[in-house]
Amino acid sequence: MKILGLDSSGLVAGVAVVEDDNLLAEYTVNYKKTHSQTLLPMLDAVVKMIELDINTIDAIAVTGGPGSFTGLRIGSATAKGLGFALKKPLIQIPTVDGLAYNLYGSKDMVCPIMDARRNQTYTGLYEFTEDGMEVLLAQCAVEISEIIEKINERNRSVIFLGDGVPVFRNYIQEHCQVSFSFAPAHLNKQRAAAVAALAFTYYQEGKIETAAEHRPDYLRLSQAERERLAQEHSEKADS
């Protein structure tokens, strides 16, 4: 079975192709260019490099959120376009789950933290057992203080990863009361290979969708939507 993985949910853009338990190719860029400039050229480069007949893939895995609103829309649009054109199913991977899957096999509890701005983080808690990855706390949008409090309550060693680490490192070091560490550079950001690998489990569990059904899961409203609702609330209060 061959799965194409796409990730543009955060600062990193990634494309990967996984066949069974073999990673055929992975292209990752963490730079200031927008994903609209990078994702399709990366996909084209991967296809050419491994001489991939794109029609031979079985499914398209894409991070479905949370994350950057623009990045998620670009990834979703790309996945939907491929799904429609190739008539292939989509597998939506929760962004935080995919990030946690980077550390498959870790003996410590895993806590991905993505910077969600306004002192909030997209996060969750995970552990790995003989049965695979277990979700201890499903992905959510909370203040950094709340997730650290939950970690302290569990009283287990934990490893952090994600683009929220540089933002909240000082807070973690000052308030985390359990043994903790930070993932190394090659594992601490989103990877399309992890998305594609996790998608095999989702596929086996029947968690697939059509291109028409796919919708990103933003977890919270965009700034524009928040401002619109605030304006509507203000207008109602004045009327």
C-alpha positions in Angstrom: 0.0 0.0 0.0 1.3 3.4 -1.0 0.3 6.7 0.8 1.1 10.2 -0.1 1.5 12.5 2.9 1.1 16.3 2.9 1.6 18.7 5.7 1.4 22.5 5.6 -0.3 23.1 8.9 2.5 25.1 10.5 5.8 26.7 9.7 7.0 23.5 7.9 5.9 22.3 4.5 6.3 18.6 3.8 5.6 16.0 1.2 6.3 12.2 1.7 5.6 8.9 0.1 5.4 5.8 2.3 4.9 2.3 0.9 4.0 -0.3 3.5 6.8 0.2 6.1 9.2 1.8 3.7 9.7 5.6 3.4 10.4 6.2 -0.3 10.8 9.9 -0.2 10.4 13.0 2.1 10.9 16.6 1.2 10.7 19.1 4.1 11.2 22.9 4.1 11.1 25.1 7.1 11.7 28.6 5.6 9.9 31.9 5.2 8.3 31.2 1.8 4.6 30.6 1.8 3.3 27.1 1.4 1.5 28.2 -1.8 5.0 28.7 -3.2 6.5 25.5 -2.0 4.0 22.6 -1.6 3.3 21.8 -5.3 6.9 22.2 -6.5 8.0 19.9 -3.6 5.4 17.3 -4.7 6.5 17.6 -8.3 10.2 17.1 -7.2 9.3 14.0 -5.2 7.3 12.5 -8.0 10.2 13.0 -10.4 12.9 11.9 -8.0 11.4 8.5 -7.3 9.8 8.2 -10.7 6.4 7.9 -9.1 3.3 7.2 -11.2 1.0 9.3 -9.1 -1.9 7.1 -10.1 -0.4 4.2 -8.2 -0.9 5.8 -4.8 -3.7 4.3 -2.7 -4.6 7.3 -0.5 -3.7 10.9 0.3 -3.0 11.7 3.9 -3.1 15.4 5.0 -3.0 17.2 8.3 -6.5 18.4 8.9 -5.9 20.9 11.7 -5.4 22.7 13.9 -2.7 25.0 12.7 -2.1 28.0 10.5 -5.5 28.8 8.8 -3.8 29.7 5.6 -1.5 26.7 5.7 -4.4 24.3 6.4 -6.4 25.7 3.5 -3.4 25.3 1.1 -2.8 21.7 2.3 -6.5 20.8 2.1 -7.0 22.3 -1.3 -4.0 20.4 -2.6 -5.2 17.1 -1.1 -8.8 17.7 -2.4 -7.6 18.5 -5.9 -5.5 15.4 -6.0 -8.3 13.3 -4.6 -10.8 14.5 -7.2 -8.3 14.2 -10.1 -7.0 10.7 -9.1 -10.2 9.4 -7.6 -8.4 8.5 -4.4 -9.6 8.6 -0.8 -8.3 11.2 1.7 -7.1 10.4 5.2 -7.3 13.4 7.6 -4.7 13.3 10.3 -5.2 15.6 13.3 -2.2 17.8 13.3 -1.2 17.3 16.9 -1.5 13.5 16.6 0.8 13.6 13.5 3.3 15.7 15.4 3.3 13.3 18.4 3.8 10.3 16.0 7.3 11.7 15.3 8.3 10.2 18.6 6.8 6.8 18.1 8.2 4.4 20.7 9.0 7.0 23.3 8.9 5.8 26.9 8.0 9.2 28.1 4.7 10.9 27.7 4.7 13.0 24.6 3.4 16.6 24.5 3.3 18.5 21.2 2.9 22.2 21.6 2.1 24.5 18.6 2.1 28.2 19.0 -1.5 29.3 18.7 -0.8 32.9 19.5 -2.4 34.9 22.4 -0.5 32.8 24.9 -2.4 29.7 23.7 -1.1 26.4 22.3 -2.5 23.6 20.2 -1.6 20.6 22.2 -2.4 17.1 23.5 -0.9 14.3 25.5 0.1 10.9 24.1 1.9 7.7 25.1 3.1 4.7 23.1 2.3 1.1 24.1 2.5 -2.2 22.4 -0.8 -1.4 20.7 0.6 1.8 19.2 -0.1 5.5 20.0 -2.6 6.1 22.8 -4.3 9.5 23.1 -4.3 10.6 26.7 -5.7 14.1 26.0 -7.1 14.8 22.6 -5.8 17.8 20.7 -7.2 21.1 22.0 -6.5 24.8 22.1 -5.6 25.9 25.7 -3.3 28.3 27.5 0.2 27.0 28.1 -0.5 27.1 31.9 -3.4 24.7 31.5 -1.5 22.0 29.7 1.5 22.3 32.1 -1.0 21.9 35.0 -2.4 18.7 33.4 1.1 17.3 33.0 2.0 18.1 36.6 -1.1 16.3 37.7 -0.1 13.1 35.8 3.3 13.1 37.5 5.1 11.4 34.6 8.2 12.4 32.7 7.4 14.1 29.4 9.0 15.2 26.2 8.0 18.3 24.4 8.1 19.1 20.7 6.6 21.5 18.2 7.1 25.1 17.1 5.6 26.2 20.5 8.7 25.0 22.3 10.9 28.1 21.6 7.9 30.4 22.5 7.1 28.6 25.8 10.5 27.1 26.8 11.0 29.5 29.7 7.5 28.9 31.0 8.0 25.2 30.8 11.3 25.3 32.6 9.9 27.5 35.3 6.6 25.7 35.9 6.9 22.0 34.8 7.3 20.0 38.0 8.0 16.6 36.4 11.1 15.4 34.6 11.0 16.8 31.0 13.1 17.1 27.8 12.8 18.6 24.4 12.9 16.6 21.1 15.9 17.1 18.9 15.9 19.2 15.7 15.2 16.3 13.3 12.0 15.3 15.2 10.7 18.5 16.7 8.5 19.9 13.8 5.8 18.5 11.6 6.9 15.7 9.2 4.9 14.5 6.3 6.5 11.1 6.7 4.9 10.7 10.2 1.5 11.8 8.7 1.7 9.2 6.0 2.9 6.5 8.4 0.0 7.2 10.9 -2.4 7.2 8.0 -1.9 3.4 7.6 -3.5 2.9 11.0 -6.3 5.3 10.1 -6.9 3.5 6.8 -7.1 0.1 8.5 -9.6 1.5 10.9 -11.7 2.8 8.1 -11.1 6.5 8.8 -11.1 7.7 5.3 -13.1 10.3 3.4 -13.8 11.5 -0.1 -12.3 14.7 -1.4 -15.8 16.2 -1.3 -16.2 15.4 2.3 -12.9 16.8 3.5 -13.0 19.9 5.7 -10.1 21.2 7.9 -10.6 21.3 11.7 -9.5 24.7 12.9 -10.4 24.1 16.6 -11.1 27.8 17.0 -12.3 30.8 15.0 -9.9 32.8 12.8 -9.1 36.4 13.8 -11.3 37.8 11.1 -14.2 35.6 12.3 -13.6 36.7 15.9 -13.6 40.4 14.9 -16.8 39.9 12.9 -18.6 38.3 15.8 -17.4 41.0 18.2 -18.6 43.7 15.8 -22.0 41.9 15.5 -22.2 41.7 19.3 -21.3 45.4 19.6 -24.0 46.4 17.1 -26.7 44.3 18.9 -25.7 45.9 22.3 -26.1 49.4 20.8 -29.4 48.7 19.2 
